[in-house]
Amino acid sequence: MTRATDPWKGVGSGRRLDGGNNNGGGSNSKSIHDMSEEEMLQYAMAASLEQPARAEKSASYELTDEPLEGAPNAVKCNFRLPDGTRTSRRFLSSERVGVLYAFVESKCSQQKVELRAGFPPKDIASRQDDTIERAKLSGEMILSKLL
């Protein structure tokens, strides 16, 4: 079998299901098959050092008073704080997810945090402008980690 007849030659090279190419490097980018071992190593190291894009929100969310128990549209969220302690608080279902960040940051001396919810836990930073109801966070255990 030669490289020209190899049925696996395009596997892992950034091909999309629609047949397009997804290697984003433009016309100057080399195929993985055309790279030397040194070039592949440099490419892998550069890729591993890239920081994942974080959703930085310019809007700040102000923590409101906790709704009374039994209040209409009140939902309860449970939190595991970075120090391992657990706490819970009621919010209005119409409040933004960003308010959850304000609550946890108030418990962590205003340090920036990452919040994760669901199973498996997923970062909810991209949902800060959604309501708690739309993000389906009512009754969820929300894990937090200091950044």
C-alpha positions in Angstrom: 0.0 0.0 0.0 1.3 3.4 -0.9 0.5 6.7 0.6 -1.7 7.6 -2.4 -3.8 4.5 -1.9 -3.9 4.6 1.9 -7.6 4.8 2.9 -6.6 6.3 6.3 -4.4 9.1 4.9 -7.0 11.9 5.7 -8.0 10.7 9.1 -7.1 13.2 11.9 -6.1 15.8 9.4 -8.9 18.2 10.2 -11.5 17.0 7.7 -15.1 17.9 8.5 -18.0 15.6 7.9 -19.1 17.7 5.0 -15.8 17.0 3.3 -14.3 20.5 3.9 -10.9 21.1 5.5 -10.7 22.5 9.0 -7.0 23.0 9.5 -7.3 26.8 9.8 -3.7 27.5 8.9 -4.4 28.8 5.4 -2.5 27.7 2.3 0.9 27.7 4.2 -0.1 25.1 6.7 1.5 21.6 6.2 -0.3 18.4 6.4 0.7 16.3 9.4 2.1 13.8 7.0 4.4 16.4 5.4 5.9 17.6 8.8 9.2 16.4 10.2 9.2 14.9 13.7 10.7 18.2 15.0 7.9 20.2 13.4 5.2 17.9 14.8 6.8 18.2 18.3 6.8 22.0 18.0 3.2 22.0 16.8 2.1 19.8 19.6 3.9 21.9 22.2 2.3 25.1 20.9 -1.1 23.6 20.9 -0.7 22.4 24.5 0.3 25.9 25.6 -2.8 27.6 24.1 -5.1 28.8 26.8 -8.8 28.0 26.3 -10.9 31.0 25.5 -12.7 32.3 28.5 -15.9 34.2 28.3 -15.0 37.5 29.9 -18.1 39.5 30.6 -17.8 43.3 30.9 -21.1 43.5 32.7 -21.0 43.1 36.4 -23.8 41.4 38.3 -25.0 42.7 41.6 -26.1 40.3 44.3 -29.7 40.9 45.3 -31.4 40.1 48.5 -32.3 36.4 48.9 -36.0 35.7 48.2 -38.1 34.4 51.1 -38.7 30.7 51.2 -41.9 29.8 49.3 -41.7 33.0 47.3 -43.1 32.6 43.7 -40.3 31.9 41.1 -37.8 31.3 43.9 -35.3 28.5 43.1 -32.6 27.0 45.3 -29.0 26.4 44.1 -26.4 24.4 46.0 -22.7 25.3 45.9 -19.4 23.7 46.7 -17.0 26.5 47.4 -13.3 26.3 46.5 -12.4 25.5 50.2 -14.7 22.5 50.1 -17.5 23.9 52.2 -21.1 23.6 50.9 -23.7 26.3 51.0 -27.1 26.9 49.3 -29.1 30.0 48.5 -32.4 30.9 46.9 -32.5 33.1 43.8 -35.3 34.2 41.5 -35.6 32.0 38.4 -35.5 35.2 36.3 -32.1 36.3 37.6 -29.1 36.0 35.4 -26.5 33.2 35.9 -24.0 36.0 36.5 -25.6 36.6 39.9 -24.4 33.1 40.9 -20.9 34.3 40.1 -21.4 37.4 42.3 -22.7 35.1 45.1 -19.7 32.7 45.0 -17.2 35.6 44.6 -18.7 37.3 47.7 -17.9 34.1 49.6 -14.4 34.0 48.2 -13.1 37.5 49.1 -14.1 38.8 45.7 -11.6 36.5 43.9 -12.5 35.4 40.4 -14.0 31.9 40.2 -14.9 29.3 37.6 -18.3 27.6 38.1 -19.3 24.2 36.7 -22.6 22.5 36.8 -24.3 19.3 35.5 -22.9 15.8 35.0 -20.2 15.7 33.8 -19.6 19.2 35.2 -19.4 21.9 32.4 -18.2 25.4 32.7 -21.2 27.8 32.8 -19.3 31.0 32.0 -20.9 31.2 28.5 -24.3 31.2 30.1 -23.9 34.3 32.4 -26.4 36.3 30.4 -29.0 33.5 30.5 -31.6 33.2 33.3 -31.2 30.6 36.0 -34.3 29.0 34.7 -33.1 28.8 31.0 -29.7 27.4 32.1 -31.6 24.8 34.1 -29.6 25.4 37.3 -32.4 25.1 39.8 -31.5 22.5 42.4 -28.1 21.8 40.8 -24.9 21.4 42.7 -22.6 24.1 41.3 -18.9 23.5 41.8 -16.5 26.4 42.1 -12.8 26.8 41.6 -10.5 29.8 42.1 -8.9 31.2 39.0 
